[in-house]
Amino acid sequence: MQLPAVPGVLAPSLLAFPLAFGVSGLVALADSPLVLTVVLVLAGLVSITYFLRAGSYFQDPLFCVFVAFSFTSAVDLIISLEEDGFVSGFAEVYVREGEPYLRTAHGIMICYWDGVVHYGLYLAMITAMSQRKSYRSLGLFWLGSLMMSIVVFLLGNLIGKYSSDISPAFLLNVPYVLIPIWAGVKLFQQPRALPCLTAEQVAEEQRKWLHQRPQDMVLVLLLVLAAAFTFFRGMVILDCPADSCFEYIYQHEPYLRDPVAYPKVQMLLYLFYVLPFFCLCIYGLLRPGCSWMPDWSLVFAGAVAQMRPPRGSWAAGPAVLLLLVGILASDTPPSPRGRKKVVHVMEGDSGAVVVQTAPGKVVTHRGGTIILPCRYHYDVSAHDPDEIRLKWTKVTEPMAFVDVFVALGKARRAFGSYRGRTALQEDGFGDASLIIRNVTLQDYGRYECEVTNELEDDTGMVKLDLEGVIFPYHPRLGRYTLNFHEAQQACLQQDGILASHDQLHQAWLEGMDWCNAGWLEDGSVQYPISRPREECGRKDTPVGVRNYGYRHKESEHYDAFCFTSNLNGKVYFLKTYRKLSYPEAVQACKNNGAAVAKVGQLYAAWKIQLLDRCEAGWLEDGSIRYPIVNPRARCGGREPGVRNLGFPDKKYKLFGVYCFKKAGEAAPEKEQGGGHPNRV
C-alpha cells in the first residue's frame, strides 16, 4: 500500500480516534490503566512505522518526528474534547488513572494547543517538505512553543499539588524534552533564507540612527513596555509586599496563586528567560546587524504564544511583538555576497599560532574573483614576522593535497594553474586571505590555509563553491559506456567537470530526476530520483540521491554527471535558410565567427542566460538538443530543461545548429533566442 506524500501522513494521526476508543474499552474491561498506556503507544508506533515504510517520500529525519508527533497531537485533541464533554469513551480511564493533572484548566488548554496549533504546524512543515520548500521559520516557532509547553507542564506537575499523584505514565512526556532538543539542532543547521540586499544597502541601513528607523523605534518602545510588565508580574509571583502587587493579583490574575503551580512556573520563566531576551532585542534594534535576532525571536515568539493563562490572553501581545522583531530583523542581516568576510580570532598568551577561516563556504562563478578568508594571530614579541610561513593547498582526496600558494616573509610563489591568478589580500597584520582571479571550474573544492612559525602551526579549511548547473551525459556509444577516467574526459570535452555529491544533492533539492547512474568526482556512482517509479529502482522506494558507492574506476562503466558554470560568451541558435548536416553546421558556425556549442555550454546558457528555443540543433558532440525555459505545447514536455533527441547520423540535413561565441568578439550576425526567452 502506498499513499501520496501529504495525505499519507494524515493516516497515522487519524488512527488515533479508533485506536483510543478500542483500547479504552479493552482497558476498562481489564481494569488496568497501564495496559491502555502501553497498548496505545505501541499501536500508534506500529501504525506510524507502517505508513512511513509504505508512503514516505522524504529523507529528512524531521519528517519522522513530525509524523509521530502529529499522532500524539491527535491523542491530545481527543483528551481535551472528552474533558469538555464533546466526546466520551476515548480516554476517560487513562486520564483518571494515569495523568489526572490533564483535567486541570492548564492541562486541557495545552491539549487543545497541541491538538490544534502544533498539529497545524506539523501539517504545514510536512507540506513544505513535499514541495522542497524551506520550513525553518515554522520549525523554530514550533520548537519554542513545544519546549515552553513541556517545561511548564513537567515542572508544574513536579512541584504542584499533583506531585503525589505522578504515575509511570508521566514518563511518556520524556521524549517531548529529548526529541525537540535534537530537532532544534537540525533546524538551526538548515540554511537561512536571506534577503537579496547588496552590502551597500545593508551598511546604509545600519548607519541610520534609531529615529531614522520608525519601525524599529516603535518596536523598542513596545519592548520596553513589555519588559516592564514582565518584571512586574515576576515580582507579583515572588510575593512582592507592595500594595500594587496585592491589588493586581486579586483583581486581575488571581489564578497566579493556583496550587497547581503552572501559572507560577510560567511567570518565573517569563522573568528569568523572556525578560532578558526582551532586553537583548532592544539592544539588537539599537545596534542593528545582530544575526541571531530573526531565529531566536521566532523561538521565543512560539514560547510566549503558548504561555496563555487559563483566563487571559496576556501572551498574545508579546508573541506578536517578537514575531515582528523576527520579521523586521531578518530584513537587514549582513549580505553573504559582495562583502568582505571578517573573522574574529581570540588572542592567547602562549604565543602559539591561531588560525581561523570563514565557516561554511564562499560562492562565486566561473570567471569571477573570490577571496578565501583566513586570519591568524600569534605573539609578535616572541618571533620575527618574516619567520611566518603561509601556505594554501587544495584538498583533492581525503589525504591528498595540491600546492596552491606559499608565502615566506616577502617571498611569494604560486603553483600550477594558479600562477598569475592568485595573491594574498594582506589587509593588515594577520591576514592570510587568498585572492583567486578568473576562477575556473577546476578551482571548485576545499582549500586549507596553514600558518607555521618555528615551533607552532595551525590550519583552517575553506570551501569554494561555484554557481552553475548539473547535466547528465553519455556519448554516442550509448549509456553505461564510460569508466571513471573516460567520464572525466567526457565532461572536460563538453565544457564541464565531474560533479561533486554536494552539487548533485543540491540539484536534486531543486527537482532533478534522472534514472541512470553516473560517475561523480570522488569516484562514487549515484543518481537523483524525485519521482519514484518501477523502472527506477521500484516505486515504493524513497526519493533522494541513490548511491552505488565507490566503484572500480577502470573496469566498471556508467554515465557521467557533469557540472558547468557561468559562460564567458554567448550561445545562440544560428538562423539559416535550410536545415544542415553536421559538417555543414560546423562550417556555418565558423563562417559566423563562432564554434558549434558544447553540451555544457548549452546547459549553462539555458540555466544562466535563460536561452529558450523550441528548435532542435546540432551540438559539438554530434547530439541534437534544444533548451526550454518556458514549457509549452509541442516543445517536448511540461518541465523546463534541455531536451535531447539523441545522436542521429551526421549526414542528415534535418536540424539547425547552436553556436558559441566568446565574449569580446564581434556580435553574431544571424542569431535567434539570445539571453532572453523567445517563444517559437
N, C-alpha and C positions, 0 to 999 in steps of 0.2 A: 504493500500500500504506500502510495506517495502523494503527499498533499502539496499544493502551492505554498510558496515560502511564507507569506504573512498569514493567510488563513490557517496554515498548518500549525502555527504556534498558538492559535486560539484554542485548539482542541484540548491540550493538557489542562488549561485553566477552566474550560467549560466542564471538564470531567469532575471538577471539584464538587459540583452540585449533586450528581447521582452518587458519587463515592461517599460524600459526607452523610447523605441520607441513609444509604445502605449500611455503612459501618456503624452509624449511630444506633440503628435498630439492633444490629448484632451485639454491640457492647451493652445495650440496655438489657438484652436477654442474658448476657454473660455476667452482668453486674460487675464489670471490671473496667474502669475508665482508662487504665493504662493500655488495654488492648486497643481502644479507639485511637490513642496516640500513635502506637506502633503501626497498626494496620493502615491508618490514614496516610501517614508519612510514606510507608513502603509502597502503598498503592499509587500515591502521587508520583513517587520517584520512578516506579516501573513504567507508568503511562508516559511520563516525560521522556524517559530513555527510549521508549518505543517510537514515539513521534520524532524525536531528534534523529534517531537512526534512520527512519524512513523518509523524513521530509526536510532534513537540514540542508540548506544550500550555502552555509557560511562556514568559514574557517576562523572567524573572530571568536575567541574564547568567551567574550562577554555575552555572546548570543545565548549560550547555555545558561548563564547566570540570569539573564532577563526572562528566559522562558520558565526556568524553575521558580523564580520569584513571582512571576505572573500567576502561577498556580497557588502560591501561598497568599497572594493578594486576593484571589477569588475566595479562598477559605476565610480570610479576614472579613470580606464583604458579607459572607454568609453569617458569620458570628454577629456582626453589627446589626444586620437585618433581623436576625432572630431575637436579639436582645431588645430591639424596638418593637417587636411584635408583628413584623410584616410577614415572617415565615416561621415555621415551627418544625421540630423533629429532625433538625440537621446537626446541631452541635450543643444542644442543651446539657447533655450529660458531661461532655468534655469540659465545658466552661464551669459547670458547677463543681466537678470533682478535680479537674486538672488545673485550670487557671481562673479562679474566681475573681481575680482583680480585673479581668476583662469586662466585668459587669459594671465597673465604675464609669462615671461620665467620661473621664480621660481615656479609659480603655476602649469604650465604644467609639469615641472620636478618632483615635488613632487607627482603629479597624476600618472606619469609613475612609480615612485619609489614605490608608494603604490600599484599600479595595477600589478606590476611585482615582485619586491623583496618581499614585505610584503605578497603578495598572495602566492608566493612560500613557504615562511616560514610558513604560516598557513597550507598549504597542508602537508608540512614536519612534522609539530608538530602533526597534526591530524593523520597522518600515524603512527607516533611513539606511539600515544595513542592506536591506534587499535592493535598494536603489543606489547603493555605493555612495551615499552622501555622508557628510560628517554629522555625528550625533554628540560631539564633545560637549557642547554647551548644555544640552539636555541632560547628559550624563552627570555633569558637575552639579547641576541643580538637584538631580535625584540623589546624588551622593550626600550632599549636605542635609537634605530632608530626611533621608533614611537614617543617617548616623545620629542626628539630633533626636529623632523619634525613638530609636532603640536605646540611646544613652539615658534619656529621661525616663523611659519605661523601666529599664533594668534597675537604675538607681532608686527610682520611686518605689519599686517593689521591695528592694532590699532594706530600705530604711523606713518605709511607711507602715501602716497598720496591717498590711497583708504579709509582712515579713515572716510571720509564724505559719502562714498557710502555703508557703512555697513547696511545690511537689517536684518530682523528677521531670514533669512536663516543662518546667521552667528552662531546662537545658536546651529545649528546641529553639530558644532565642539566641543561643551562642553563635550559630552560623551567620546571623544578622549582624554580628560585630566583625567577625573574621573575614567573611567574603567581601563586604563593601570596602574594607581596607585594601585588599588585593585588587578589587575592581577600580578603586580610586587611583592606584599606582598606574594601572593600564590606561585610564582616561587621561591622566596628566602626561603620559608618554605619547599620546596621539598628537599629530601636528596641529598647531593652532592656525585658524584662518585669519590672515592679516589683511588689513585694507590696502588697496593699491595706492600708496602715497609715496611721493618722492622724498628724499632726505631733506630737501629744502623746505617742503611743505611741513614736515614734522618739526624741523628746527624752528620755523617761523611760528608755529602754534605754541611750542614750548617756551618761546621767549616772551609771550604775552603775559602781562600781569593779570591777577585774578579779576579785576574789574573790567578787563577787556574780554573776559570769557563769561558771559552772563549765565550760561547753563551751569558751569562749574560753581559759580558764586551762589546760585540758588541751592545747589546740592550741598555745598558747605554749610549754609545756614540751616538747612533741614537736618543735616547730620549732627550739627551742634545741638539742636533741639532734641533729636532722638537720643543722643548720648546723655544729655542732662536728665531726660525722663527715665532712661535705663538705669542711671546711677541712683535716682530717687527710689525706683521700685526695688533695687537691690538693698538699699538702706531699710526699706519697709520690711523686707524679708528678714533682715538681720536685727529686727526688733528695735528700730530707731525710736528713742524716747520722745521725740518732738511731737507736739500736738498735731501737726500736719500729717505725720505718718499715721498716727492713731485714727484721725478722721478719714484719711484716704482708704485704709484697709477695711474699715467698717461701712463706709458709704459707697465705695466704688468697686473694690475687688475683695470681698470677704472670703472667697474660695481660696485665697492665698494661704489661709491658715487651716486648710483642709488637712486632716490627719493622713490622707493617702500620700501626701508628700510630693506628688507630681508637680504641682504649681511651684513649690519651693525649689525643687531641683531646676525647673526651667528658669526661674528668676536668678538663681545663682549662676547658671550657665550664661545667661544674659550679662550678668555683672562682670564675670571673670574672663569671658571669651568674646562675646559680641561687642561689649563696650570698648575693649582695646582695639578691636577691628574697626569700629566706627572712627576711632582716633587715627588709625593708620590710613583710613580712606580720606579723612580730612587732610592729612599730610600729603597723600598722593595727589589730591586735587590742587593743593597749594603749590606742589612741586611736580608738575606733570612729567610723565616718562616712566613711571613705575610699571614695569611689565607684569607684575604679579596681580595687579588690581582686577583685570577682567575675570580671570579664572576664580580667584578667591571670593570675589563679590558674588559670583554665581553660586558658589558653595554655601556661603553664609546666607544668601537670599533663600536658598532651599531650606536651610536650617531654621531661619526665622519664620518662613512661611508656615511651617507645620507647628510652630510654637504658639498655638492658639488656645487660650484657656477655655474652659467649658462654657462660659457665658460671655466671652468678649471677643473682640477682633483687633486687639491692640497690635498684633504682629503684622497685620496687613500693610500698614504704612511703612514700617522699617523694611519689610520684604520688598515692596515695590521700590523703595528708595535704593536698596542695594542692587536691585536689577538695573535701575537707571545708571547707577555708578558703573556697573559692569559693562553696560552697553556703550556709554559715552567714553569710558576709559579705553575701550577697545578701538576707538577711532584714532587714537594718537600714540600707538606704540612705535618704537624705533623701527624704521623700514629695513628689511633684511637685505635689500638690494640697492646698489648705487651709493653705499655708505661705508666708510671705513669701520672695521670692527675693532673695538677697544677691549683689550683683555687686561684685567687687573690681577697682579701677582702679589702674593703675600711675601713680605721681605723677612727672611730669617736672620739669625745672628751667627750661624755656623760657618758662613762663607761658602756653603755648598751652592752649586748651580741649581736654579729652579726654573723650569721651562713650562710655559702654558700656551696652548694653542686654542683656536676657536672651537667650541663644542659643535657637534653636528657636522655640517658640511657647508662649502661655499659653492655657488652655482654660477655658471657662465654659459656661453655658447661658442661654437667653433668660430675662430677668427677674432674673438674678444680678448680683453685684457683682464686679468684677475689677480688679486693679492691673496696669498695663502698666509694667514696671520700666525705669527709666532713671536712671543716676547720672553725674555729671560731676565733673571736677577742673580747677582752674586756680590760678595763683599769686595768692592774695588780697592779697598785699602790693603788687602792681602795679596792681590795678584795684579799683574800688568794687563790692561785690556788687550794688548797685542798678543797675549798668550791664549786668548779665547779662540777656539775653532768652531765655526758654524758649518754645519753640513746638512744638506737636503738630499734625501733619497726617495725613490718611488718604490712602493711595495708591489712586486709583480706576482709573487706567490707567498704563502704563509711565512716562509723563511728565506725568501729571495728578494734582493734589493738591487736597484739600478741607481747609480750615482747621477744626481741632477746638478747640484751646485755646491761648491765649497768656498769658504772664506777663512783665511788665516791672517789676522792682522789686517794689513791693507791689500794683501794679495787676494784675487778673485779668479775663479775658474768655473766655467760651465762645461757640461759633458754631453756628448752625443747630439741628439736632435734639439737639445735645449740651448745650444750655443747660439748667441746672438738674440735670444728671446727672453733671457732671464736676468734678473738683477735683484739685489737686496733693496728693500724700501728704506731702511736706516732712518726711520723717523724718530730720532732721539736715541739716547743710550738704552741698550737692552732690546732694541727692535731687530729681530732676525726675520721679519716677514719677507716672503719671496714674491716678486712680481713676475708673472708669466705673460708675455705678449703673444699675439697671434696664436691663440690656443688651438690645438689640433684635436682630432678625435682620439688619438693615442695618448693624449695627456690625461684622459679620464682615469680616476683611480685614487688610491690613498698615498699620501706623502708623509714622511717622517722628518721632523725637524730635530736635529741633535746639536746640543751645545756642550762643548767639552773644554775644561781647563786642565791643568797638570794632574790633578788628582780626582776631580769630580766630573760627572757628566749626567745629563738628563735628556729625555726625549719627549716629544709631543706629536700627536697624529692629526692630520687634516685631510678630509675627503673632498676631492674636487669632482663635482658633478656637472653634467652638461645637459642643456635643454635640447631635446631632439625627438626622434621618432624611431620606434622599433618596426622592423619589417621582416617577415619570414621569407626565406629564399631557398630555392633549389634550382639547379642548372637544367640545360636542355636534356641531359641524360635521364632525368626523372627524379622522383622522390627517393630519399634514403640512399643516396649515391656518394655522399661526402664523408670522408673521415675528418678528424678534428683539424688537421693541417690544411686539408683542401677546403674546409668550411672557412677557416681564417682567410685563405687566399681569395675565396669567392666573395666574401664581404668586402675585402680591400678593392677588388676589381669593380665592385658596384658602389664605390664611394661610401664605404662603411667599415665598421669593425664588429667583431663578435660582441653581442650584448652581454651585460652582467645580469646576475639574478635579480639585483635590486631594480634594474631598468625594466626587466621583463615583468616583475611583480607590479611595478607602477603602471605599466601598460595594461596589465590585467585589471587593476583597480579602475582604469579608465574605460574598460569594456572590451579589451582584446580577447578574442575567442579563436583559437587555432587548433586543429585536430591532429596536426603532425608534429612529432617531436623533433627538436633541433638542438644543435650544439650551442653552449654558452662559453664565454671567455675563460671560465675556470675549469673547463673540461667536463662539465656535467651536461646531461641531456634532459631537457624539460619542455613543457608546453602548457599554455594557459587555456583554461576552459571556463567560460562564463555561462554556457547553456549545456548542461549535461545531456547526453544522448547516447543511444545504444552503440553507434559506430565510433564513439569517442570514449571508450572505457566504461561503458554501461551507463544507463540513465539514472540509476539510483546512487551514483557516487557524488560526493560533494564537489562544488565548484572550487577553483583555485588553480595555482600553478603546480601541475603534477610533475614529479621529479623521478627520473630513471636512475639518478645517482651519477657517480663518476664512471665513465665508460672507457674502454680501451681506445686510445687515440689513434691507433694505426689500423686495427682490424675491424672496428665497428663503424657502420655508416648510417648517417641520419641527415636531415636537412640542417639549415643554419638559421639562427635568429640574429639579424644584423642590427646595428644601431648607427644612425647618422644624425648630423646636427645642421646648424644654420648653413645656408648656401652662400658662397662668395660669388654670386652671379644670379642668373635667371633662367628658369626652364619655361619654354613656350611651345605651343603647337604650331608647326610650320604649315601655313595655308598654301596648298599647291592646287593647280588646275586639274590634277588627276591623282589617282592612287599610285603608291610606289612599292617597288620591291625593296628588299633590304639594301642591296648595293646602291640603288637609286636614292634611298633615304639618306645613306651616309654621305653621298655626294651633294644632295640638296642642302643638308645642314652645313657642309663645308663651304658651299657656294654662298651661304648666308653668313659666313664668318663665325660659325659655331661648330659644335660636335653633337653627335647623337647622344641624348641624355642617358645616364645610367639609372639603374633601378633605384638606388639610394637617393639620387638627385630628384627623381620624380616624387618619391615619398616625402622628401624634405619640402619640395615645392607645394605639395598638397597640404602638408601639415602646417607649414610656417608661412608660406606665401599665399595660401588659400587658392591654389590653382584648381579650377573646376572646369572640366571639359568632357563632354559626352561624345568624344570621337576617339576610337582606338588608334594607337600609333606605335611604330617600331621604337624599341629601346636598344641600347648598346649590346646587350647580351642576346639579342635576337628574339626577345619575347614581345608580346603585344599587350599593352596595358593602357589604362586611362584613369585619371583622378576625378573623384566625385566628392564635392564638399556638401552640396545641397541635393539629396536624393530626390529623384523624380521618375515619372513613368518612362519606361523603355531606356533606362540608364543603368540596368544591372542590379536592382535590388533596392531595399528600403533603408539601408545603412550607408553612411558615408564611408569612403575608403578608396583604395586603388584597386580597380578591377583588373583581373589577369585573364587573358584569353589564351595563354599557353605559348608554345613555340612552334609556329607554322613553318612550312618550307619557305626559305628566304627568297625564293624566286617569285612567290605570289605577289601580285600587284593589287592588294586588297585594302591597304591601310595607309594612313598618313605617317607622320614622324614627329617625335618630341625632341627638340634641340635644347642644348645648354650653351649659354654664352657667359663667359666670365665677366665679373664686374670691371668696369673701366673701359671695356671695349665698345665699339660703336653699337648703337641700339639696333636690334633686328628690324629688317625692312618689312618682313611679312610675318606677322605673328597674330595669334588669337589666344584669348584666355590667359592673360598675364597674371599680375599679382592680385586680381580681384575675381570673385566668382563670375563666370559668364554662362548664362543659361543658353542651351542649344536645343 
